[in-house]
Amino acid sequence: MDWFQEIDGYCERLSPAYWAEPINAVTNAAFLIAAFVMWRRVQGRGMPLAMALVVILATIGVGSFLFHTHAQTWAAMADVVPILLYILVYIFAINRDVWRFRPMIAAILTALFIPYAALTVPVFQLVPGLGGSAAYAPVPLLILIYAFLLRNRAPDTAQGLATGAVILIVSIAFRALDDPICAQVPLGTHFMWHILNATMLGWMIEVYRRHLARVSQT
């Protein structure tokens, strides 16, 4: 693997220059803002996994900024690895604290995300126009599955999860549109993926925080 191979994957990038994607780069501040807001809401409340998700959320913003400025293979890894880590930590948190599975069972069920993604990504790749965004499509589907299964056990949490899934679906749509409408919209639409994704990831932490708060009051 060539860690320094240049990657030109977005409409806004017209050269290998550091600031070739200024809007895509700057809008990563949305992740930092979302992380700051949620840090204020979970700090000192005895929610270590929520705090871990806040830290990962901030890391996503930094990694994505590096990718949209350096645009090389190593920066792409800095972009996607924190996203995967966020997904796994969040699934574990829901498995342990909403479903109330023992930590070992929660961890095993969390690990099943890898084969789940391996099976579903090729299916989503068959969807016309989805392109590289097919790699993210299994996530809102899984969230909706969790929301459906939790509708009786934790209806408020289920509704919150469903809301997050809808935001993510819209976010993925903007990500997928970036290349097809590039000729009509030279700026592209990838920056909306950043803004909506940051909103969604922050919201998902809030859903988890509210669930823990409700449980502590019962």
N, C-alpha and C positions, 0 to 999 in steps of 0.2 A: 504494500500500500504506500502510495506517495502522499505523505502527510502535508506536503506543500503544493499539491496540485490545485490550480485555480478552478473555482466553481462559479459558473454563470447560470444561475437557475431562476432569476427573477426579472421581471419586466423593467424595473427601475435601473438595474445594473447595465451600463453601456460600456464600461471599461473595467480593468482590474485595479483602478485607483481605490485608495482607502475610503474616501467619501463618495464613491460611485452610487451608493444607496443611502442618501441622507435621510429620507423619510423613513425607510425601513429600519435604519439604525436608530434614529432618535425616538421613534415610537416604542422602542423597547423600554423606555422610561415608564410605560404603563405597568409593566411587571413590577418595577421597583415601587411605584406608587401603591399598587395593590398590596404588595408585601408590607409596606409601611403601615397602611390602614389596618391590615389584619394583625400585624404585630401589636399595635395599640389595643386591639380587641381581645387578644389571647394572652398577652403577657401577664404573669403573676396569677393565672387562674388554674394552675395545675394541669395544663393540657400539653404535655411534652410532644405528642405527635402532631398536634396543631402547630406548635412552634416550629417543629422540624419542617412541616409543609411550608410555613412562611419563609424559612431560610432557603428551601429549595426553590420556591417561587422567585425569590430575588436572584438566585443563581441562574434560573432560566432566562431572566432578563439580561444578565451579564453575558451568558453564553450566546444568546441570540444576537446581542450587540457585536460580539466578536465575529460571529459568522457573517453579519451583514456589513462589516467593515473589512476584515481580512479575506473573507470568502475563499478559504482554503479547507482542505480535508480535515485538518486538526480542529479548525474552528467549527466545522459542521458537527464534529463529535461533541464539542463543548456546548453545542446547541441542543442536540437530541438526547444526550445522556441524562441531563437533569430532568427533561420531560418524562422520560421513562421512569426515572427514580420517583418523581412526583406521583405518577400513576400507581406504582407498586406500593408506595407508602400509604397512599389514600385508600387503596383497596384493602390493605391490611388493617388500617384504622377502622374502616366500616365493618370488616369481618369481625374484628375483635370487640369494638365498642358499640356497634349497632346490632349486629347479629349475636353478639355475646359468645362467640366461639373462643375456646382456649387459644392462647397465643400460638401453640404449635399447629393447631388445625387452621387457624387464621392464616399463618404463614404458608402452609401447604396449598390452601385455596388461592392465596395470592399468587403463588408460583404458577398456577394454572393459566394465568394471563398470557404467559409466553406461548404455550401451544394454542390457546384460543386465538391470539393474534396471528400466529402462523397459519391457522386454518381459514380465518376470515379475511385477511388482507388480500389473498388472491381472488376471493369472490368479489370484493369491492373494486379490485383492479379491472373487473369486467364492466363496471359502470362507466358509460361514456362521459368524458369530460372531467372525471375525477382525478385522473393522472396520479402524480406523486402523493396527492392528498389522501389516496386510498389507505396509506399507512396509518392515518389517524382515525379513519372512519369506524374501526371496531370500538373505539372508546365511547362515543355517545351511545352506541348500541348497547354496550355493557352497562352503562349508567342507567339507561331506560329499563333494562332487564332487572337491575337492582331495585329501581324505583317501583316497578310492577310487583316484585316479590315482597317488598317492604310496605306495600300500600295499607295493609291491615295492622302490621306490627308497629310501624312508626310512620303514620300517614303524613305528618308535617315534614319529616325528613325525606320521605319518598317524593313529596311534591317539590321540595327544594332540589333534589337530585334531578328530577325531570326538567325543572327550569334550567339547571346547569347544562343538561344534555341539549336542550333547544338552542341555548346560546352557542354551544360548541358546534352544532350543526350549521348554524349561520356563519360562524367563524370559518369552518372548513370550506363552506361555499365560496367565501371571499378568497380563501387561499387558492382554491381550484380555478377561480376566474382570472387569476393574475396573468397567466400566459394567453388564454384564448382572446381576451379583450385588450391585449397590449397595444395593438395598432390603433384602437379607438381611445384608449386611456393610457398614454405613455407612462404615467406615474405608476400604473399598476394598482392592484388591490391588496397586495400582501400586507400592507401596513394595517389594514383592518383586521387581519388575522391576529396581529399583535394586540391591538386594542381590545378586541372581543375576547381573545384567549386570556389575556390578563384579567379581564372582568370575570370571566367564567371561573378561572382558577382561584381567584380571591373569593368568589361566591361559594365555591365548593368548600373552602375552609370555613366560611361562615355557616354553612349548612351543618358541618360537623361540629362546630363550636356550639351552635344552638341545640343540637341533639344532646351533647354532653351537659349543657346547662339545664335542659329539661330533666335529664336523668338525675342530676344532683339535687333537684328540687323535690323529687318523689321519694 
